[in-house]
Amino acid sequence: FGYLIDPLTSIMSILITTVGIMVLIYSDNYMSHDHGYLRFFAYMSFFSTSMLGLVTSSNLIQIYIFWELVGICSYLLIGFWFTRPVAAKACQKAFVTNRVGDFGLLLGILGFYWVTGSFEFRDLFQIFNNLIYNNEVNFVFVTLCAVLLFAGAIAKSAQFPLHVWLPDAMEGPTPISALIHAATMVAAGIFLVARLMPLFIVIPHIMNFISLIGIITVFLGATLA
C-alpha cells in the first residue's frame, strides 16, 4: 500500500474536499431535526475518506478496495431513510448495478496482473508498454481486460447501459444527491479512466469503444431529459 500524488490526484482531492465541506456545512441545518443526524455525518465522513483514498491510490488493489468502500457508502447514503420502501428499493438497485461493474473491474485487474505481473501503476504501465513494443501480448485478451476495467467506470459514472441506478439515487437526503451527482461518486469513474489512460491509449479500438459509450449516454440523457 502507498500513495500517488500527481496533478490528477491534486485536482480530484481539491474537488472532493471542497464539495464535501460545502455539503457538510449545508447538511448541518438540513439534517438538524432528523433522528439519524449522527449516523448521517458518520456515513458522509466515511464516504469522503473513501473517495480521498481512491484518488490517492498507487496500485490497482488499493484502488479496488477504496472503490468498494465508496460503493458501500453510497448504498448506506441512498438508503439513509431505509424505512421508506422507495428508498430501500433505490439503494438496492444502486448496490446491485454497481456490483456488476465492480465484478468486471476485478476481472480486468486480475487480467492485467496476469499479463504484467504487477499491480503498481508505474510498473504496470512500463511493463505493458514494453510488451506492446515487442509485440508480446494477445491483443484480444488485453482488449477484453480493458473493457472489463471500463465496465467499473461505466457503472460508477452511470453510463449506458448501467445508468439505471442514478435517477433513483435522489431518494436519499438532498445533500447526498448533491454529493453523488455533482462531483464525487460519479467522478470516480472518470478518475479511473484518466488514471488508466496510459493503458487504454496503446490498446487498439478501446478508445473508440469508450467514445461510443459516451456518445450513446449523452444522446440517451438528452433524449430522456
N, C-alpha and C positions, 0 to 999 in steps of 0.2 A: 504494500500500500504506500501511496505517496501523493504528491500533488503536482499539478502542472499549471503554471501561471504564464499566460501569453496574452496578446491583445484580445483574442476571442473570449478567454476566461474573464478578463478585466471588464469587458463590455457587459457580459452576461451577469457578472457579480454586481456591478453597479445597477443594472436593470432590476435584478431580483431584490436587492436590499432597498432600493428607492421605492419601488412599487409596494414591497412588503411593509415598509414603515408607514407609508401613506394609508394602506389598507388597515393596518393595526390601529392607527390613530382614529380613523373613521369608525372602526368596529367598537371602540371603547364605549361610545354613546349608543351606537346602533344595537349592541347586544346587552346593554346595561340592565334591562329588565327581563332578560332571558335566564331561565334556570340553569342552562348549560354554559354560563358565562366563562367559568374557569376551564371547562372542557374545550370550549371553542378556541381559547387562546393557546391551550396546550397543543391542539391539533395544528393551529396556524404556525406556531413556533417550530413544530416538528416538520411541517411542510417546507418552510423556508430553509431550515437547516439541511434537509434532504436535497433541495434544489442547489444550494451552495456546494454541498458535497458532490453533486452530479457534475457541475460545471468545472470543478477543480480536480476532477479525477484524472489520473495519469495513465490508467490502463483500462482494458475492456471489462475485466472482472469487477473492478471498483465502480465503474460507471453503471454496470448492470445491477449491482447491489443497491446503489442510490436510486436507480431507475425504478426498481421495485418498491423502494420506500416511498417515493413520490406517488406511485400508483396506489399504495395502501392509504396514504394520507388523503388523496383525492377521494377514495371510497368513503373514508370517515367523514370528510367535509361535505361532500354532496349529500350523504345520508345523515347529516347532522340532526335533522328533525325526523328521526327514523320511525317515530310513531305514526307519521303520515304515510299511508300506503303508496302515494305517488312518489314521495321522496325515497322510500325504501326500494321501490322498483327502479328509480333512476340511478341510484348508486350501484345496484346490482348490474344494470346494463353497462354502466361505465366500467365496472370491475371486469366483467366477462369480456367486453370488447377489447380492453387494454391487455388482458391476458393473452388474447390471440396474437396481438402484435409482439408481446413480450416473449412468447414462445418462439416466434420467428427470429427475434433478436438474439435469443440464447443459441439457437441453432447456427445462426450466422457467425456469432462469436466463436463457437466451437469449430466451425468450418475453417475460419481464418487462422485459428490456433493450429489446426491440423496441417495447414499449408505452410505457415511461417514458424511455428514453434514458439511464439511469443505473444503475450497479452499487452506489453508496454507499447504505447503509441509510437514512440520514436523508433524503437527496434522493429516494430511491425511494419511501419512504412518503408524503412530502409531495406529490410529483408524482402518485402514484397516487390519493391521497385527493382531490386537485383534479379529476382526470379522472372519478372516480366521482361527485363532487358535481355536475359539469357534464354527467354522463351522456354521456361521450365515449369509452367503452370498449365493446368487444364482450364481453359477459359470458360467452358460450360459450367464447371463446378464453382469457380470463383464468382461468376456472374450470378449463379443461384444463391451463393452465400451473401453477396452484396444486396440482392433483392430481399433476402430474409432480414438482413440488418435494416434495410429501409422500411420493412414492414413494421418494425418497432416505432419508427418515426411517424409512419402513416397513422397508427393507432393513437399515439400520444398527441399528435398535432391535428387529429380529427380530419384527416384527408380521406378522399374516396378510396376504397369503399368502407372504411372503418370510421365513418364520421357520425354514425347514428347516435352515439352517446352524448354528444356535445349539447344539443338543444335541451335535453332532459337535465343536464347539469345545473340549469337555472333553478331547480327545485331546492338547492341549498340556500343558505343565507346570502343576501346580496353581496357582502364583501367577498365571499367565496367565489361567486360568479365573476367578480372583477378580477380576482387573483388568477383564476383558471383561464379566463378568456383573454385577459389583457396581455400578460407578459410572461408568466412563469411556466405553468404546466404545458400549455400549448407550444411555447417557445422551446421546450425541451427537445422536441423532435427536430426543430430547425437546428438547434445546437448539435445534435447527434450527427446530422448530415454534414454540417460545417466542420465538425471535428474529424470526421472520416473522409473528408473530401480528397485528401491525397490517395486514398484507396480507390474512390469512385472514378476519379478522372482518368485513371490508367486502365479501366475495365471497359471494353467496348460495349456500347448500347445501354449501359446502366444510366448514364446521364440523360439519354433520350427517354428512358422509362420514367425517371424522376420528373422530367419536364412534362410528360404525358399525364402523369397522375396530378401534377399541379394544375395543368390546363383543365382537366376534367373537373377537379374540385372547384376551381374558380367559376367555370361555366355552370356547374350544378348549384353552387352557392348563389350566384347571381340570378339564376332561374327561380330557385325556391324563394328567394327574398321578394 
